[in-house]
Amino acid sequence: MSAEVLKYTIEQVEALELAPGTEHEELEGWVPELASEDELRAALEKAFDYRGDVTITLRSGEKIEAYIFNRHTGATLEDSFVQYFTPKAEEKRKVSYAEIARLEFSGKDRAAGKHWEDWVKAYNERKAAGETHIGLHPEKLE
């Protein structure tokens, strides 16, 4: 790779560093009001984007601590479902929106405090210090 091509690539990367990010909502510990169908749907969309476990309480009273990784929104609550993993079962499972009575964002939000701007700052500090062959790598989870 020529120096000119490499320089152009670095300039492109630095230009991308200035791109706006999305705002991260503080959801850890939140228990949304699920009084209406719209509130339930909105809360489950947030649960899908959440990077931690949630506790789902079913209308039967059963509690499920799970990581929601997929959802399907149908015309009715009965036609809509979330798919999740739970530490107590190896296979993925699903539950209908209509069965959900309560939702709690109970697990640690793995994305909280891990902002793109922080990564860029660290990169720029290392670059200014003269380091080469640097990259930004995610922190190890606990």
N, C-alpha and C positions, 0 to 999 in steps of 0.2 A: 504494500500500500504506500503510495507516495505521500510525502509530507503535506502537499497541497490538499489532497483528498482527506487526509487525517485532520488537518486544520479545519476544513469545511465541516466535517462531521462534528467536531468539538463545538464549533460555532452554532451548529444546528441544535445540539444538546443544550447549550447555554441559553439559546432562545426559548426552548421549550420550558426551561426552568422558571420562566416568567409567566407561564400560562396560569390562568386562574384555576383554583381547585374548588371542590365542593365543600360546603360547610357541614361539619360533623355534629350531629345532635347528641346531646348527653342523655342517653336512654337508660343507662345502668341504674337498676332499682325502681324504674318507673312501672306503675301499675295503671294502665289506661282504663278509662271509663268505657265500658262496652254496652252502653244503653241502647244504641241503635245499630242497624245493619251497617251503615256507613262508617260508624266508629270502629266496629269490629274489623271491617275490611281495611281501613286505614292503619289500624294497629298491627294487623298481620302483615301488611306491606312493610312496615317498619321492622317487624320481627324478622322478615326475610332478609333485609339489608343489615341487620344487627350481627355483629361478629362475636357473639357470646351466646351462652345458653339462655333459654327462656323456660319458665315454668308454666305449663298449660294445665288449667283445671277444667276438666270436662263437666258437663251437666250431671253426670253420674256421681261426681265427687272425686273421681280418680285424678291424681296429679301426675304429670309427666314432665320430667326435666329433660330438655332436648335442645338440639341445635337444628334450627329450621334451615334447610338448604334449597327448598323448591316450593313453589305454590302454583295452584291453578285456580284462576278466578272464573267461575261460571256465572250463569244468569241468576242463580239463586244460591243461598248459603249451602243448601244440600248438594249442589253441583260443584261447589268450591272446596278445595282441600289444601292443606300444607303437608309436605313430606319432611320428615325429620329423622335424625339419628339420636339415639339415646345410649348412654354408657351401659345400660343393662341388656341391650339387645344388639346382636351383630348385624342384623338386616335393617334396611331402611323401612320406615313405616309411614303411614299417612293417617290424617284425621280430617273429617269434614268440618268446615267452618261452623255448621249448625250444631255440632257437638261441644263447641268451646264456650265455657261460661266465664272464664277469667284468664288473663294473660299477665305474666310478670316478667320483666326483663331482669332475671335473677343472677345470671352469670356475669363474670367480668367481661367487659367490652374490650376485646383484644385489639381493636383499632383506636381506642381512645388515646389521645396524646401523641399519636404517631402521624404527624402532619407532614405533608410534602415539603412545606417550607422549612421544617426542622432538618429534613434530609438534605435539602439544598444548602442550607447554612453549614452543615457539617462538611459537605463536599467542598464548598468554597473555602472554608477554613483550612482544610487539608491541602487544597490546591495552592492557596496563598502561602502555606508553609513550605511549599516546594515538593510535596509528595507527587510521585508519578504512579501510574497504573493503579489509580484509586477507583473505587466503586462504592456505591452505597448498598449495603446489605441489610436486610431486616434483622431486628433484634431477635434473639432466641426467646421462645415462649417459656414460661415458668414450668 
